[in-house]
Structure formats: C-alpha cells, structure tokens
Amino acid sequence: MPSVISGDANVSATEFGFLDGVTSGLQSQIDSKLNLAGGKILQIVRATDSTQRSTTSTTYVDVTGMSVTITPQKSDSAVLVIATYFLDISGGSPNDAALAITDNSNNTLSGAQRAQHAINAASGVSHSSVIIGYSTPATTSATTYKLRFRLINAGGQTAYVQNALHTGQMYAIEVSA
C-alpha cells in the first residue's frame, strides 16, 4: 500500500543520513533530486618534503621535492594548489626572496605569482608561510605543479626552504565546475 505524505514533504540532511546503505536504485533517485551544481571537491593529492633546499639564484629554481601531480577527473575542473613551507634568508645586506607556484611548463598560477619575503637586518628572516594558486588546466591528463623560489637581488645571501625543520607540504585540490 502506498504511503501518503501530508504537510511538509521536505527531507532534512539528518533524515538523509538515515538512508545510509539504501539500494542503488533508490540512491539514484535520491541523487537525481539533489542539486549537484559545481564547486564539489573531486579529489585531493598531497605531497610532503622534509629536506632543506637553498638557492643564491636571482632567477626562479625548483624547490626540489615540493611538487604534486594530479590527473583531473573532468576537463572543466579547477585546481586549487596550496604549498606550505618554512623560509629562511641568510643575513647580510637587505634582500628579498620570492616564491611562486607554477605548472610543469613554468607558467605561474593565478594568485601564486610572487610571494615575497623581505630581509632588512644582518640577522636574516625565518618564518612559516603558505602560498595558494588557482589553475584551470582544461585537461584530464596528469598535470604537475611545483614550488619555485629565488632571491630578488644578488648580494651574497642564501634563501632556504627549511623543510628539514618543518615538513613542507603541497596539495592539489580538484574542484568541479
């Protein structure tokens, strides 16, 4: 005998939770009623690095070990890339270090063009930092993102990504369109 629903026929999230383990046919019907608009996280890929890296270069070099490869599930997805690191610049005359997240062709990601860290004293500077970039790779092929760094001015200083002190991490998060 069919049930009759009277009053408010809306189902709350809590009530949906009670349906755990329902048959695939019923689950398909429930899914078709949900708003499956974009903005859902499809996957997260994470890489870690625990080695100290250094440079005296004024052109960008890779922070070896700070890269992550993701294969997007959908060609219209966006990828949010997050890198956490501990930066140290040796003392000396004033200098700045810059970091960026790039794809495997060294194209800089939107929002991650130049995270700049300044030194204005002989003692140097050290601190943890985060840089976030946004990419729309328009592919379902594997794409690699990497952290790169450099000194702004030549002058005898060294920039260090001190992942040996604080483990560096990179995340690539695919978000559906």
Secondary structure, 3 states (H helix, E strand, C coil): CCCCCCCCCCCCHHHHHCCCCCCHHHHHHHHHHCCCCCCCEEEEEEEEECCEEEECCCCCEEEEEEEEEECCCCCCCEEEEEEEEEEEECCCCCEEEEEEEEECCCCECECCCCEEEEECCCCCEEEEEEEEEEECCCCCCCEEEEEEEEECCCCCCCEEEECCCCCEEEEEEEECC
